[in-house]
Amino acid sequence: MGGTRPRPLHCHSTSCVPTAKVPSMTLSKKDRHLLPTLATPYTRIAVIGAGSWGTALATVARRAGREVVIWGRDAKIVDAIATRSENPKYLPGIALPPGIEATTDMAHALSKADAVLIVTPSTTLRKICAQLKPHLPDGVPVALCAKGIEARTGLLLGEVAAEELPGHPIGALSGPTFARETVLAHPTAATVAFHFRYRDRLDPQDSPAARLAISMSSESFRPYISDDLVGVEIGGAVKNVIAIACGMMSGAGFAENTRAALITRGMDEMKTLAEVLGGRRETVTGLSGAGDLTLTCSSTTSRNMSLGTQLGKGLKREDCFDGKPVVVEGEVNAISVIDLAGRIGVSLPICEAVHAVLHQGADLTHTFRDLWARPIEAEPKALGISLDHPFGEHA
């Protein structure tokens, strides 16, 4: 309930929280592993959003020894987390670790936080930031844990948050992570990305990425650190669209060869978009790109895969998910990804195919047949070869 006080922690002293070693970033690239240094964990983490992933991240932070408060709109869920250590709506039957405070009061949730995780749908980010702003302590870092691109502006979520929350370091936590497995302590890894701020030298203590990674680390949750926020965000946004493509082809009766091709070429589309926007191609080969893409495209529990599969079997959109109004991030992302790609002149054939089927009424079978019959290109693209496909539209 609003204003619920935290249960007693096993240890309130920050001296009881061990500092951890991370590689120094003051050395040359080849020598960075030689000089470990200390990063100080955050003491109190506020998680904004009490859905399945918000609850999972609150669990991760609590297991890592942090004080944790989770904010949610639904008073029943908040009360259940606070009094029974359970989220009966999103993670029924799973016991959460004791000591997670829960509240519907945004001001209370943020009042003593020294790090914030926003775990609400990407479409609500600007509104949530406006709610946070009056209560957010000065300089507190904010990590975004949803994936997407703002449809109206074509901005990455980090850019949206930076507009709304000036003066706060903005980052992202992203990777191949299903909430239920994370809460059940299955070994899980993710990437924490913030732009590193260079002064005379860079200590990991100055990097919110390093501090948040240490703050979330436990025996079952392993974060990796990145300074490529753009690359991490692009991986998270585009992979949902590629997952719908994999689902469509699976539902249409195609198997592993097809999925492997879509995953590989889909990752190339992610790399291309990330690079044009200032990210690094190699970031997309990491957890937030290839890892997340592989997980989402290989799981029957993914909403994106599930939507694609049902459409591939011939269901109409309104009949998918038994007619229930289920929000699928990739369906929304397809619009914003294609709009952004169009603005900057980037070709994303798989994403374009998904967008055409979802939002332009294109026939699924014909669209994916045309995708396979596009001009034959070189791998890598630097070879500069493009040949008309014998079964393509120019044949």
ZIURPE-V944464 format. One record per residue. N is the residue number from 1. SS is DSSP state (@ for helix, = for strand, . for the rest). Layout:
# ZIURPE-V944464
{{N:SS} {N:SS}}
This chain:
# ZIURPE-V944464
{{1:.} {2:.} {3:.} {4:.} {5:.} {6:.} {7:.} {8:.} {9:.} {10:.} {11:.} {12:.} {13:.} {14:@} {15:@} {16:@} {17:.} {18:.} {19:.} {20:=} {21:=} {22:=} {23:=} {24:.} {25:.} {26:.} {27:.} {28:.} {29:@} {30:@} {31:@} {32:@} {33:@} {34:@} {35:.} {36:=} {37:=} {38:=} {39:=} {40:.} {41:.} {42:.} {43:.} {44:=} {45:=} {46:=} {47:=} {48:=} {49:.} {50:.} {51:.} {52:@} {53:@} {54:@} {55:@} {56:@} {57:@} {58:@} {59:@} {60:@} {61:@} {62:@} {63:@} {64:.} {65:.} {66:.} {67:=} {68:=} {69:=} {70:=} {71:=} {72:.} {73:.} {74:.} {75:@} {76:@} {77:@} {78:@} {79:@} {80:@} {81:@} {82:@} {83:@} {84:@} {85:.} {86:.} {87:=} {88:.} {89:.} {90:.} {91:=} {92:.} {93:.} {94:.} {95:.} {96:.} {97:.} {98:.} {99:.} {100:=} {101:=} {102:=} {103:=} {104:.} {105:.} {106:@} {107:@} {108:@} {109:@} {110:@} {111:.} {112:.} {113:.} {114:.} {115:=} {116:=} {117:=} {118:=} {119:.} {120:.} {121:.} {122:@} {123:@} {124:@} {125:@} {126:@} {127:@} {128:@} {129:@} {130:@} {131:@} {132:@} {133:@} {134:.} {135:.} {136:.} {137:.} {138:.} {139:.} {140:.} {141:=} {142:=} {143:=} {144:=} {145:.} {146:.} {147:.} {148:.} {149:=} {150:.} {151:.} {152:.} {153:.} {154:.} {155:.} {156:=} {157:@} {158:@} {159:@} {160:@} {161:@} {162:@} {163:@} {164:@} {165:.} {166:.} {167:.} {168:.} {169:.} {170:=} {171:=} {172:=} {173:=} {174:=} {175:.} {176:.} {177:.} {178:.} {179:@} {180:@} {181:@} {182:@} {183:@} {184:.} {185:.} {186:.} {187:.} {188:=} {189:=} {190:=} {191:=} {192:=} {193:=} {194:=} {195:.} {196:.} {197:.} {198:.} {199:.} {200:.} {201:.} {202:.} {203:.} {204:@} {205:@} {206:@} {207:.} {208:@} {209:@} {210:@} {211:@} {212:@} {213:@} {214:@} {215:@} {216:@} {217:.} {218:.} {219:.} {220:.} {221:=} {222:=} {223:=} {224:=} {225:=} {226:=} {227:.} {228:.} {229:@} {230:@} {231:@} {232:@} {233:@} {234:@} {235:@} {236:@} {237:@} {238:@} {239:@} {240:@} {241:@} {242:@} {243:@} {244:@} {245:@} {246:@} {247:@} {248:@} {249:@} {250:@} {251:@} {252:.} {253:.} {254:.} {255:.} {256:@} {257:@} {258:@} {259:@} {260:@} {261:@} {262:@} {263:@} {264:@} {265:@} {266:@} {267:@} {268:@} {269:@} {270:@} {271:@} {272:@} {273:@} {274:@} {275:@} {276:@} {277:.} {278:.} {279:.} {280:.} {281:@} {282:@} {283:@} {284:@} {285:.} {286:.} {287:@} {288:@} {289:@} {290:@} {291:@} {292:@} {293:@} {294:@} {295:@} {296:@} {297:@} {298:.} {299:.} {300:.} {301:.} {302:.} {303:@} {304:@} {305:@} {306:@} {307:@} {308:@} {309:@} {310:@} {311:@} {312:@} {313:.} {314:.} {315:.} {316:.} {317:@} {318:@} {319:@} {320:@} {321:@} {322:@} {323:@} {324:.} {325:.} {326:.} {327:.} {328:.} {329:@} {330:@} {331:@} {332:@} {333:@} {334:@} {335:@} {336:@} {337:@} {338:@} {339:@} {340:@} {341:@} {342:@} {343:@} {344:@} {345:.} {346:.} {347:.} {348:.} {349:@} {350:@} {351:@} {352:@} {353:@} {354:@} {355:@} {356:@} {357:@} {358:@} {359:@} {360:.} {361:.} {362:.} {363:.} {364:@} {365:@} {366:@} {367:@} {368:@} {369:@} {370:@} {371:@} {372:@} {373:.} {374:.} {375:.} {376:=} {377:=} {378:.} {379:.} {380:.} {381:@} {382:@} {383:@} {384:.} {385:.} {386:=} {387:=} {388:.} {389:.} {390:.} {391:.} {392:.} {393:.} {394:.} {395:.}}
